[in-house]
Amino acid sequence: MTVVTSANGAVAAKANGNGTHRWAAVLLTAALAVLAMTVQWGVVTTKLDHVEKRLDELIVEARSLRSEYQSIERRISWLEGRSLGGAPERANP
């Protein structure tokens, strides 16, 4: 857009085009926003993948600890039974 001043001091705007530079600015801004959202989405999904892997590791560890705890509980129960005299001695071959 070109600004033209006439002899009597009136200011008139003369358009040089049909506003394509305004549309280009809007489209450029929209494209940058879409690009930024895409990058952000990638960052979020990557972090969620890491969290999911860590949770899977924790689940496996919790299962192994539960199994170990049950094994210890059985041993303690067997020892308590022996100390009270309720369980017979195991025969050794």
DSSP file (Angstrom, degrees, kcal/mol; ACC not computed):
  #  RESIDUE AA STRUCTURE BP1 BP2  ACC     N-H-->O    O-->H-N    N-H-->O    O-->H-N    TCO  KAPPA ALPHA  PHI   PSI    X-CA   Y-CA   Z-CA
    1    1 A M              0   0    0      0, 0.0     2,-0.4     0, 0.0    14,-0.2   0.000 360.0 360.0 360.0 133.2    0.0    0.0    0.0
    2    2 A T  E     -A   14   0A   0     12,-3.4    12,-3.8     2,-0.0     2,-0.5  -0.911 360.0-140.3-112.2 136.3    1.4    3.4   -1.0
    3    3 A V  E     -A   13   0A   0     -2,-0.4     2,-0.4    10,-0.2    10,-0.2  -0.845  20.0-168.8 -97.7 126.4    0.4    6.6    0.8
    4    4 A V  E     -A   12   0A   0      8,-3.5     8,-3.3    -2,-0.5     2,-0.5  -0.952   9.1-154.7-118.5 133.3   -0.1    9.6   -1.5
    5    5 A T  E     -A   11   0A   0     -2,-0.4     6,-0.2     6,-0.2     2,-0.1  -0.920  15.1-146.3-106.8 128.2   -0.4   13.2   -0.3
    6    6 A S    >   -     0   0    0      4,-2.8     3,-1.6    -2,-0.5     0, 0.0  -0.278  31.3 -96.3 -85.5 176.6   -2.3   15.5   -2.6
    7    7 A A  T 3  S+     0   0    0      1,-0.3    -1,-0.1     2,-0.1    -2,-0.0   0.806 123.5  53.1 -64.7 -31.1   -1.6   19.2   -3.1
    8    8 A N  T 3  S-     0   0    0      2,-0.1    -1,-0.3     1,-0.0     3,-0.1   0.378 122.7-102.2 -89.3   6.8   -4.3   20.3   -0.6
    9    9 A G  S <  S+     0   0    0     -3,-1.6     2,-0.2     1,-0.3    -2,-0.1   0.437  73.0 143.6  93.3   0.1   -2.8   18.0    2.1
   10   10 A A        -     0   0    0     -5,-0.0    -4,-2.8     1,-0.0     2,-0.5  -0.526  43.5-139.0 -75.2 140.5   -5.3   15.2    1.8
   11   11 A V  E     -A    5   0A   0     -2,-0.2     2,-0.4    -6,-0.2    -6,-0.2  -0.872  22.5-178.1-102.9 128.2   -3.8   11.8    2.4
   12   12 A A  E     -A    4   0A   0     -8,-3.3    -8,-3.5    -2,-0.5     2,-0.5  -0.963  20.0-136.6-125.5 143.3   -5.0    9.0    0.1
   13   13 A A  E     -A    3   0A   0     -2,-0.4     2,-0.6   -10,-0.2   -10,-0.2  -0.861  13.9-161.8-101.5 129.4   -4.0    5.4    0.2
   14   14 A K  E     -A    2   0A   0    -12,-3.8   -12,-3.4    -2,-0.5     2,-0.3  -0.949  13.8-139.6-112.3 121.8   -3.3    3.7   -3.1
   15   15 A A        -     0   0    0     -2,-0.6     2,-0.5   -14,-0.2     3,-0.0  -0.609   9.0-162.4 -82.0 135.1   -3.3   -0.1   -3.0
   16   16 A N  S    S-     0   0    0     -2,-0.3     2,-0.3     0, 0.0    -1,-0.1  -0.653  71.3  -5.1-114.0  74.6   -0.6   -1.9   -5.0
   17   17 A G  S    S-     0   0    0     -2,-0.5    -2,-0.0     1,-0.1     0, 0.0  -0.779  91.9 -76.5 131.3-176.8   -2.2   -5.3   -5.2
   18   18 A N  S    S-     0   0    0     -2,-0.3    -1,-0.1    -3,-0.0    -3,-0.0  -0.029  79.9 -80.3-110.2  31.4   -5.2   -7.0   -3.8
   19   19 A G  S  > S+     0   0    0      3,-0.1     4,-1.7     4,-0.0     3,-0.4   0.731  81.8 143.1  83.1  23.5   -4.0   -7.6   -0.2
   20   20 A T  H  >  +     0   0    0      1,-0.2     4,-2.6     2,-0.2     5,-0.2   0.843  67.7  58.9 -66.9 -31.7   -1.9  -10.6   -1.0
   21   21 A H  H  > S+     0   0    0      2,-0.2     4,-2.0     1,-0.2    -1,-0.2   0.856 104.6  51.2 -66.7 -31.6    0.8   -9.6    1.4
   22   22 A R  H  > S+     0   0    0     -3,-0.4     4,-2.2     2,-0.2    -1,-0.2   0.925 112.0  46.0 -68.0 -44.0   -1.7   -9.7    4.2
   23   23 A W  H  X S+     0   0    0     -4,-1.7     4,-2.9     1,-0.2     5,-0.2   0.878 110.6  53.9 -65.4 -36.5   -2.9  -13.1    3.3
   24   24 A A  H  X S+     0   0    0     -4,-2.6     4,-2.6     2,-0.2    -1,-0.2   0.909 108.8  48.9 -64.1 -40.1    0.7  -14.3    3.0
   25   25 A A  H  X S+     0   0    0     -4,-2.0     4,-2.3     2,-0.2    -2,-0.2   0.912 112.6  47.8 -64.8 -41.7    1.3  -13.0    6.5
   26   26 A V  H  X S+     0   0    0     -4,-2.2     4,-2.5     2,-0.2    -2,-0.2   0.931 114.1  46.5 -64.6 -45.6   -1.8  -14.8    7.8
   27   27 A L  H  X S+     0   0    0     -4,-2.9     4,-2.6     2,-0.2    -2,-0.2   0.889 111.8  51.0 -65.0 -39.4   -0.8  -18.1    6.0
   28   28 A L  H  X S+     0   0    0     -4,-2.6     4,-2.4    -5,-0.2    -1,-0.2   0.920 111.5  47.9 -63.6 -43.2    2.8  -17.8    7.2
   29   29 A T  H  X S+     0   0    0     -4,-2.3     4,-2.2     2,-0.2    -2,-0.2   0.915 113.0  48.0 -63.1 -43.2    1.6  -17.4   10.8
   30   30 A A  H  X S+     0   0    0     -4,-2.5     4,-2.5     2,-0.2    -2,-0.2   0.904 111.3  50.7 -64.8 -41.0   -0.8  -20.3   10.5
   31   31 A A  H  X S+     0   0    0     -4,-2.6     4,-2.4     1,-0.2    -2,-0.2   0.911 110.8  48.5 -63.9 -42.3    1.9  -22.5    9.0
   32   32 A L  H  X S+     0   0    0     -4,-2.4     4,-2.5     2,-0.2    -1,-0.2   0.881 110.9  51.3 -65.2 -37.4    4.3  -21.7   11.8
   33   33 A A  H  X S+     0   0    0     -4,-2.2     4,-2.4     2,-0.2    -2,-0.2   0.915 110.7  47.7 -65.6 -42.2    1.6  -22.4   14.4
   34   34 A V  H  X S+     0   0    0     -4,-2.5     4,-2.2     2,-0.2    -2,-0.2   0.908 112.3  50.1 -64.6 -41.1    0.8  -25.8   12.8
   35   35 A L  H  X S+     0   0    0     -4,-2.4     4,-2.3     2,-0.2    -2,-0.2   0.919 110.9  49.0 -62.1 -44.0    4.6  -26.6   12.7
   36   36 A A  H  X S+     0   0    0     -4,-2.5     4,-2.5     1,-0.2    -2,-0.2   0.899 111.2  49.6 -63.9 -40.9    4.9  -25.6   16.4
   37   37 A M  H  X S+     0   0    0     -4,-2.4     4,-2.5     2,-0.2    -1,-0.2   0.881 110.1  51.6 -65.7 -37.3    1.9  -27.7   17.4
   38   38 A T  H  X S+     0   0    0     -4,-2.2     4,-2.0     2,-0.2    -2,-0.2   0.926 111.5  46.1 -64.8 -44.9    3.4  -30.7   15.5
   39   39 A V  H  X S+     0   0    0     -4,-2.3     4,-2.1     2,-0.2    -2,-0.2   0.925 113.3  49.6 -63.2 -44.6    6.7  -30.4   17.2
   40   40 A Q  H  X S+     0   0    0     -4,-2.5     4,-2.5     1,-0.2    -2,-0.2   0.897 108.8  52.7 -62.3 -40.6    5.0  -30.0   20.6
   41   41 A W  H  X S+     0   0    0     -4,-2.5     4,-2.5     1,-0.2    -1,-0.2   0.898 108.8  50.8 -61.9 -40.5    2.9  -33.1   19.9
   42   42 A G  H  X S+     0   0    0     -4,-2.0     4,-2.0     2,-0.2    -1,-0.2   0.899 110.0  49.3 -63.4 -41.1    6.0  -35.1   19.1
   43   43 A V  H  X S+     0   0    0     -4,-2.1     4,-2.2     2,-0.2    -2,-0.2   0.923 112.3  48.1 -64.1 -44.3    7.7  -34.0   22.3
   44   44 A V  H  X S+     0   0    0     -4,-2.5     4,-2.4     1,-0.2    -2,-0.2   0.927 112.1  47.8 -64.3 -45.9    4.6  -34.9   24.4
   45   45 A T  H  X S+     0   0    0     -4,-2.5     4,-2.0     1,-0.2    -1,-0.2   0.870 110.7  52.5 -66.4 -34.3    4.2  -38.4   22.8
   46   46 A T  H  X S+     0   0    0     -4,-2.0     4,-1.9    -5,-0.2    -1,-0.2   0.930 110.6  47.1 -64.3 -44.4    8.0  -39.1   23.3
   47   47 A K  H  X S+     0   0    0     -4,-2.2     4,-2.2     1,-0.2    -2,-0.2   0.887 110.8  52.2 -64.9 -37.9    7.7  -38.2   26.9
   48   48 A L  H  X S+     0   0    0     -4,-2.4     4,-2.5     1,-0.2    -1,-0.2   0.873 106.6  53.9 -65.9 -35.8    4.6  -40.4   27.3
   49   49 A D  H  X S+     0   0    0     -4,-2.0     4,-2.3     2,-0.2    -1,-0.2   0.910 108.9  48.8 -62.3 -41.7    6.5  -43.3   25.7
   50   50 A H  H  X S+     0   0    0     -4,-1.9     4,-2.2     2,-0.2    -2,-0.2   0.899 111.3  49.5 -65.0 -40.1    9.2  -42.9   28.3
   51   51 A V  H  X S+     0   0    0     -4,-2.2     4,-2.5     2,-0.2    -2,-0.2   0.911 110.2  51.4 -64.7 -41.4    6.7  -42.8   31.1
   52   52 A E  H  X S+     0   0    0     -4,-2.5     4,-2.2     1,-0.2    -2,-0.2   0.912 109.8  49.1 -62.9 -42.6    5.0  -45.9   29.7
   53   53 A K  H  X S+     0   0    0     -4,-2.3     4,-2.1     1,-0.2    -1,-0.2   0.918 111.6  49.2 -62.5 -42.9    8.3  -47.8   29.6
   54   54 A R  H  X S+     0   0    0     -4,-2.2     4,-2.3     1,-0.2    -2,-0.2   0.896 109.9  51.0 -64.6 -40.3    9.2  -46.8   33.1
   55   55 A L  H  X S+     0   0    0     -4,-2.5     4,-2.3     2,-0.2    -1,-0.2   0.889 108.3  52.5 -64.7 -38.4    5.8  -47.9   34.4
   56   56 A D  H  X S+     0   0    0     -4,-2.2     4,-2.2     2,-0.2    -2,-0.2   0.915 109.2  49.9 -61.9 -41.8    6.2  -51.3   32.7
   57   57 A E  H  X S+     0   0    0     -4,-2.1     4,-2.3     1,-0.2    -2,-0.2   0.907 110.7  49.7 -61.9 -41.6    9.6  -51.7   34.4
   58   58 A L  H  X S+     0   0    0     -4,-2.3     4,-2.5     2,-0.2    -2,-0.2   0.873 108.9  52.3 -65.8 -37.1    7.9  -50.8   37.8
   59   59 A I  H  X S+     0   0    0     -4,-2.3     4,-2.2     2,-0.2    -2,-0.2   0.924 110.4  47.7 -64.8 -43.9    5.1  -53.4   37.2
   60   60 A V  H  X S+     0   0    0     -4,-2.2     4,-2.2     1,-0.2    -2,-0.2   0.920 113.0  48.7 -62.4 -43.2    7.7  -56.1   36.5
   61   61 A E  H  X S+     0   0    0     -4,-2.3     4,-2.3     1,-0.2    -2,-0.2   0.898 110.0  51.4 -64.4 -40.1    9.6  -55.2   39.5
   62   62 A A  H  X S+     0   0    0     -4,-2.5     4,-2.3     2,-0.2    -1,-0.2   0.888 109.1  51.3 -64.7 -38.9    6.5  -55.1   41.7
   63   63 A R  H  X S+     0   0    0     -4,-2.2     4,-2.3     2,-0.2    -2,-0.2   0.919 110.6  47.7 -64.5 -42.7    5.5  -58.6   40.5
   64   64 A S  H  X S+     0   0    0     -4,-2.2     4,-2.4     1,-0.2    -2,-0.2   0.893 112.0  50.1 -66.7 -37.4    9.0  -60.0   41.3
   65   65 A L  H  X S+     0   0    0     -4,-2.3     4,-2.6     2,-0.2    -1,-0.2   0.889 109.3  51.9 -66.2 -38.1    8.9  -58.4   44.7
   66   66 A R  H  X S+     0   0    0     -4,-2.3     4,-2.4     2,-0.2    -2,-0.2   0.921 110.6  48.1 -63.3 -42.8    5.4  -59.9   45.4
   67   67 A S  H  X S+     0   0    0     -4,-2.3     4,-2.0     1,-0.2    -2,-0.2   0.917 112.9  47.9 -63.1 -43.4    6.7  -63.3   44.4
   68   68 A E  H  X S+     0   0    0     -4,-2.4     4,-2.3     1,-0.2    -2,-0.2   0.894 110.5  52.1 -64.4 -39.8    9.7  -63.0   46.6
   69   69 A Y  H  X S+     0   0    0     -4,-2.6     4,-2.5     1,-0.2    -2,-0.2   0.913 109.0  49.7 -63.3 -43.5    7.5  -61.7   49.5
   70   70 A Q  H  X S+     0   0    0     -4,-2.4     4,-2.2     2,-0.2    -1,-0.2   0.883 109.9  51.6 -63.8 -37.9    5.2  -64.8   49.2
   71   71 A S  H  X S+     0   0    0     -4,-2.0     4,-2.1     2,-0.2    -2,-0.2   0.923 111.2  46.8 -64.0 -44.1    8.2  -67.1   49.2
   72   72 A I  H  X S+     0   0    0     -4,-2.3     4,-2.5     1,-0.2    -2,-0.2   0.897 110.1  54.1 -63.9 -40.0    9.6  -65.5   52.4
   73   73 A E  H  X S+     0   0    0     -4,-2.5     4,-2.3     1,-0.2    -2,-0.2   0.900 108.1  49.4 -62.0 -41.4    6.1  -65.7   53.9
   74   74 A R  H  X S+     0   0    0     -4,-2.2     4,-2.5     2,-0.2    -1,-0.2   0.916 111.1  49.7 -63.5 -43.3    5.9  -69.4   53.2
   75   75 A R  H  X S+     0   0    0     -4,-2.1     4,-2.6     2,-0.2    -2,-0.2   0.920 111.6  47.9 -62.7 -43.4    9.4  -70.0   54.7
   76   76 A I  H  X S+     0   0    0     -4,-2.5     4,-2.7     2,-0.2    -1,-0.2   0.909 111.2  51.2 -64.1 -41.6    8.5  -68.0   57.9
   77   77 A S  H  X S+     0   0    0     -4,-2.3     4,-2.2     2,-0.2    -1,-0.2   0.917 110.7  48.5 -62.0 -43.0    5.2  -70.0   58.2
   78   78 A W  H  X S+     0   0    0     -4,-2.5     4,-2.0     2,-0.2    -2,-0.2   0.916 112.2  48.6 -63.0 -43.3    7.1  -73.3   57.9
   79   79 A L  H  X S+     0   0    0     -4,-2.6     4,-2.4     2,-0.2    -2,-0.2   0.890 110.3  51.2 -64.7 -39.3    9.7  -72.2   60.5
   80   80 A E  H  X S+     0   0    0     -4,-2.7     4,-1.6     1,-0.2     6,-0.2   0.898 109.3  51.3 -64.2 -39.1    6.9  -71.0   62.9
   81   81 A G  H  X>S+     0   0    0     -4,-2.2     5,-1.7     1,-0.2     6,-1.2   0.885 111.0  47.9 -64.1 -38.8    5.2  -74.4   62.5
   82   82 A R  H ><5S+     0   0    0     -4,-2.0     3,-0.8     1,-0.2    -2,-0.2   0.905 109.2  52.4 -68.1 -41.2    8.5  -76.2   63.3
   83   83 A S  H 3<5S+     0   0    0     -4,-2.4    -1,-0.2     1,-0.3    -2,-0.2   0.809 110.3  48.5 -68.4 -27.2    9.2  -74.1   66.4
   84   84 A L  H 3<5S-     0   0    0     -4,-1.6    -1,-0.3    -5,-0.2    -2,-0.2   0.568 112.5-120.6 -86.2  -8.9    5.7  -74.8   67.7
   85   85 A G  T <<5S+     0   0    0     -3,-0.8    -3,-0.2    -4,-0.6    -2,-0.1   0.600  81.0 116.3  83.1  10.9    6.2  -78.5   67.1
   86   86 A G      < +     0   0    0     -5,-1.7    -4,-0.2    -6,-0.2    -5,-0.1   0.757  58.5  69.0 -84.9 -24.7    3.2  -78.8   64.8
   87   87 A A  S    S-     0   0    0     -6,-1.2    -2,-0.1    -9,-0.1     3,-0.1  -0.799  83.0-123.3-100.5 134.4    5.0  -79.8   61.6
   88   88 A P        -     0   0    0      0, 0.0     2,-0.1     0, 0.0    -2,-0.1  -0.356  34.0 -99.0 -70.6 154.7    6.6  -83.2   61.3
   89   89 A E        -     0   0    0      1,-0.1     2,-0.3    -7,-0.0     0, 0.0  -0.407  39.5-110.5 -69.5 147.1   10.3  -83.4   60.5
   90   90 A R        -     0   0    0     -2,-0.1     2,-0.5    -3,-0.1    -1,-0.1  -0.600  29.5-121.5 -79.2 139.9   11.2  -84.0   56.9
   91   91 A A        -     0   0    0     -2,-0.3    -1,-0.1    -3,-0.0     0, 0.0  -0.695  20.5-146.2 -83.5 128.7   12.7  -87.4   56.2
   92   92 A N              0   0    0     -2,-0.5    -1,-0.0     1,-0.1     0, 0.0  -0.827 360.0 360.0 -93.9 129.8   16.1  -87.2   54.6
   93   93 A P              0   0    0      0, 0.0    -1,-0.1     0, 0.0    -2,-0.0   0.500 360.0 360.0 -72.1 360.0   16.8  -90.1   52.1
